[in-house]
Each structure stands twice: as structure tokens, then as C-alpha cells.
Amino acid sequence: MADEDSTSLFGEIRRLARTSGAVGGIAARVAGAKVFGIRTDRAAHAEDLRTILGGLKGPLMKVAQFLSTVPDALPAEYAEELAQLQANAPAMGWNFVRRRMAAELGPDWERKFASFSREASAAASLGQVHRAVLPDGTEVACKLQYPDMASTVEADLRQLKLAMAVYHRMDNAIQHEEIYKELTARLREELDYTREAAQMRLYGIMLADQPDVHVPVPIEGYCTKRLLTMTWLEGRPLMQRLAEDPPAAERNAVASALFRAWYVPFYRYGVIHGDPHLGNYQVRPDGSVNLLDFGAIRVFAPRFVRGVIDLFEAVRDGDHAKAHRAYATWGFSDLSDEKMAVLNEWARFLYEPLTQDRVRPIQESYDPQFGREVAERVHAGLQRTGGVKPPREFVLMDRSAIGLGGVFVRLRAELNWFRLFRDLVEGFEEAALAARQAEALARAGVPAAG
């Protein structure tokens, strides 16, 4: 009997049939408006696209969430609609669960648990989670990958390439080649739950001295490429807690914990969690947070982290030459003075909270359109100056900064961001980071990046 999850031509064709007509049709209408002057309703097309993607399990939905937070990767109407996508795909039934568990742990898999919930406790784009108890009483979460995900990924990546190519013909401010390569590599890695288990161990190592951040522990002997079993963490979804309007002290405690959850790994180990989606963290009663989902992880060379700090210092000091070196370190090329000025406007928007030694919100205006207004000016400037080709390594870092900043805005957090940042980067040395990184990756067993 053939493996139900093999990357089959038929699996890709099925996926293409479900999405190509919709994506291609919407793209053609938008292109018609651009090339031939045909009047179309882009907002309505964007809503159509969200409806189509929201009904699918798989990475196309995840990519849509991703692109909705990358400034100008998509038209504003598309970004606004796709930002509403949530990782809440309908769960697969018990027959699927029994087959999947038997395939991963053997026909007697139920004997390996004291109890196993038939109902999924959470469902996401690539898999669903079931609560269970091990024979020794340990409560665990079992994440099972949906069937046929390998072919789903390949079909979705073909659609993504088509959509990005069509949009690039309309708008060349940002060249997408490296963005696509990065998304492709990370999405294919997310299919391997043994890799995710190693990355979970890595985060447990890197955040071991952060008492307000909790990371689940993968269970040895219960993890395979399509099954990830980890300790169960008690907590409530962040959005659920925010709906109750918690006090400022709690909101600030959560923001501070999230800042360290993302940036202790980056500035001390050169590692970023590339998916700051609201579903990836929970709040505990004491204001500490649970960090979840370790599929989209990027490891950086120490010089790249050095470039991030150099650009901060360049923005703070108005040092044009240092800013140019930072961009070059990351892999930006063909930077005229005019193009540099445009990029620096975006850098000032990101770094401004870190340059002021005072308690303040992450952005002075709580207007959700404020960031988009800056992005639109930067976008217009990039169009005027011939466009830019972001390097691969830049993609997840920028995604994390924007996504996490959006969470801080939702939290209405007011902290001294300057001191949080300074405590992480003071005395930074590339050699020390390289040594810590190598040791942590080896201890966690993280394989080389694709």
C-alpha cells in the first residue's frame, strides 16, 4: 500500500485543482486592472482569496498569514483580508487519528498511553493536537500531521510562486526571489517533526534562565517525522486573555516576557523564532508565557546579528557609512544614497523605541494605520529608486520584528524598550555568540538548515 503522505503527482494535482482557478483568476483580474485599465474591486477579490485559503488546511494559509505582515509583499487590500486568517482548520476525525498513531508508534500504540483524548484540543494548518497522559502520569500534547502534507506543500508553493510572479509584474518595489526561496526552505522543514522536536530542545536550552518563558519538552520515543509528543503546558490563548482587558501590570509583564522569548535567542545565540503568530503563545496566571510551535526557526551567522546591532547604532547616531555597512553585511546590494535614505526610514520606524531611555509604548500612536503609512512611503520610495531585493536571511527577522511589534501594540504595553535591548546587546562579541550557538545546536541535535 502506498504511503498516504508521499509527494505524489496526484496529490499536487488535487491541490492545484482546488486553488489554481481561484488564485489565477483573481491574479488575472488584478493584472487586467493594472495593464489594461479595467476597473476591478480588489477588496472583493481579496476577500474571495481569504475565503478560499481559510477553507484549506496546509501551508498556503500559513504563507498568507506570513505575507500579510510583511510590508508591501501584497497589496493593502489583500494583506488586510489575509491577516484575518486564523490557524483553526477543522480537525480530522478519530479514524484518521487511529491510523496516524498506528503508523507512527505501531499497532499497539494505545498501550503506550494511560489515556488519549479522541477529540482534538487544537487544530492548525499542518496538524492537530490531542491531549494524552503517559503511563507515568505525565500529561502530554500529541501533534499529528495531517495526511498528504508533502504534496500539499509542493502544490501550495507552486501557487505562491505564481501569485508572487503576477504581483511582481504589477509592482517591482520588492523583488521576491529570495523571499520565495526562504519560505520554501522553512515550509519544507516544518514537515519534519523530528526537526521541530530538536528545535524545541534548542529553545529549552536558550531560555533556561528566563523564568517567565516556558517551553514544552519533547518526549523521547514518542516523536517521529509526523508525530510530535511534548509536555502539556497549562495556559490560555493570549487573545482570549486580552478580551478580558487585563490590568496594565499584567500586559506589561507579558510583553516583557515575549521580548525576551524572541530576542534572548537572537542576540545571544543567533536564532529567531520566525512565526510570531498570536496562536503561538499562551498566558499563565502569573503573567509568564508559554512559547509554542517551533517549526519555523532560522539560525543566523554571527556577522548577521552584528549587522542588526550596527544598523541600530547607525540609526541612533545618524551614521550613514555604518548603515551602508550593515545593509551590505546582510546581503543588500546596489544601494544608492537615495535608496539608502528610503531603507533608513523603515529602519528608524523599527528602531525608534530602542533609542529612547524611557517608558513608552512600542509606537507612540495606537492607530493601526500608522505603521502602514510608513510602509507605504517606503514602498513608494523603493519604486521610485528601482526596487530592492531583500536577502533570504532578512525575511524571518523582519517578519518577527513586525509581528512581535503588532503584539506589543495589541497589549498596549509600555516598557523601557531601550533598557531591554541594551541588556541583551551590551558587550556583544561575534566569537562568543558563535561558541554559544555551536554548543546549543549540538546539545539540541538541530540538523543543518536547508
Rosetta blueprint (number, residue, H / E / L):
1 M L
2 A L
3 D L
4 E L
5 D L
6 S L
7 T L
8 S L
9 L H
10 F H
11 G H
12 E H
13 I H
14 R H
15 R H
16 L H
17 A H
18 R H
19 T H
20 S H
21 G H
22 A H
23 V H
24 G H
25 G H
26 I H
27 A H
28 A H
29 R H
30 V H
31 A H
32 G H
33 A H
34 K H
35 V H
36 F H
37 G L
38 I L
39 R L
40 T L
41 D L
42 R H
43 A H
44 A H
45 H H
46 A H
47 E H
48 D H
49 L H
50 R H
51 T H
52 I H
53 L H
54 G H
55 G L
56 L L
57 K L
58 G L
59 P H
60 L H
61 M H
62 K H
63 V H
64 A H
65 Q H
66 F H
67 L H
68 S H
69 T H
70 V L
71 P L
72 D L
73 A L
74 L L
75 P L
76 A H
77 E H
78 Y H
79 A H
80 E H
81 E H
82 L H
83 A L
84 Q L
85 L L
86 Q L
87 A L
88 N L
89 A L
90 P L
91 A L
92 M L
93 G L
94 W H
95 N H
96 F H
97 V H
98 R H
99 R H
100 R H
101 M H
102 A H
103 A H
104 E H
105 L H
106 G L
107 P L
108 D L
109 W H
110 E H
111 R H
112 K H
113 F L
114 A L
115 S E
116 F E
117 S L
118 R L
119 E L
120 A L
121 S L
122 A E
123 A E
124 A L
125 S L
126 L L
127 G E
128 Q E
129 V E
130 H E
131 R E
132 A E
133 V E
134 L L
135 P L
136 D L
137 G L
138 T L
139 E E
140 V E
141 A E
142 C E
143 K E
144 L E
145 Q E
146 Y L
147 P L
148 D L
149 M H
150 A H
151 S H
152 T H
153 V H
154 E H
155 A H
156 D H
157 L H
158 R H
159 Q H
160 L H
161 K H
162 L H
163 A H
164 M H
165 A H
166 V H
167 Y H
168 H H
169 R H
170 M H
171 D L
172 N L
173 A L
174 I E
175 Q L
176 H L
177 E H
178 E H
179 I H
180 Y H
181 K H
182 E H
183 L H
184 T H
185 A H
186 R H
187 L H
188 R H
189 E H
190 E H
191 L L
192 D L
193 Y H
194 T H
195 R H
196 E H
197 A H
198 A H
199 Q H
200 M H
201 R H
202 L H
203 Y H
204 G H
205 I H
206 M H
207 L L
208 A L
209 D L
210 Q L
211 P L
212 D L
213 V E
214 H E
215 V L
216 P L
217 V L
218 P E
219 I L
220 E L
221 G L
222 Y L
223 C L
224 T L
225 K L
226 R L
227 L E
228 L E
229 T E
230 M E
231 T E
232 W L
233 L L
234 E L
235 G L
236 R E
237 P E
238 L H
239 M H
240 Q H
241 R H
242 L H
243 A L
244 E L
245 D L
246 P L
247 P L
248 A H
249 A H
250 E H
251 R H
252 N H
253 A H
254 V H
255 A H
256 S H
257 A H
258 L H
259 F H
260 R H
261 A H
262 W H
263 Y H
264 V H
265 P H
266 F H
267 Y H
268 R H
269 Y H
270 G L
271 V E
272 I E
273 H E
274 G L
275 D L
276 P L
277 H L
278 L H
279 G H
280 N H
281 Y E
282 Q E
283 V E
284 R L
285 P L
286 D L
287 G L
288 S L
289 V E
290 N E
291 L E
292 L L
293 D L
294 F L
295 G L
296 A L
297 I E
298 R E
299 V E
300 F L
301 A L
302 P H
303 R H
304 F H
305 V H
306 R H
307 G H
308 V H
309 I H
310 D H
311 L H
312 F H
313 E H
314 A H
315 V H
316 R H
317 D H
318 G L
319 D L
320 H H
321 A H
322 K H
323 A H
324 H H
325 R H
326 A H
327 Y H
328 A H
329 T H
330 W H
331 G L
332 F L
333 S L
334 D L
335 L L
336 S L
337 D H
338 E H
339 K H
340 M H
341 A H
342 V H
343 L H
344 N H
345 E H
346 W H
347 A H
348 R H
349 F H
350 L H
351 Y H
352 E H
353 P H
354 L H
355 T H
356 Q L
357 D L
358 R L
359 V L
360 R E
361 P E
362 I L
363 Q L
364 E L
365 S L
366 Y L
367 D L
368 P L
369 Q H
370 F H
371 G H
372 R H
373 E H
374 V H
375 A H
376 E H
377 R H
378 V H
379 H H
380 A H
381 G H
382 L H
383 Q H
384 R H
385 T L
386 G L
387 G L
388 V E
389 K L
390 P L
391 P L
392 R H
393 E H
394 F H
395 V H
396 L H
397 M H
398 D H
399 R H
400 S H
401 A H
402 I H
403 G H
404 L H
405 G H
406 G H
407 V H
408 F H
409 V H
410 R H
411 L H
412 R L
413 A L
414 E E
415 L E
416 N L
417 W H
418 F H
419 R H
420 L H
421 F H
422 R H
423 D H
424 L H
425 V H
426 E L
427 G L
428 F L
429 E L
430 E H
431 A H
432 A H
433 L H
434 A H
435 A H
436 R H
437 Q H
438 A H
439 E H
440 A H
441 L H
442 A H
443 R H
444 A H
445 G L
446 V L
447 P L
448 A L
449 A L
450 G L
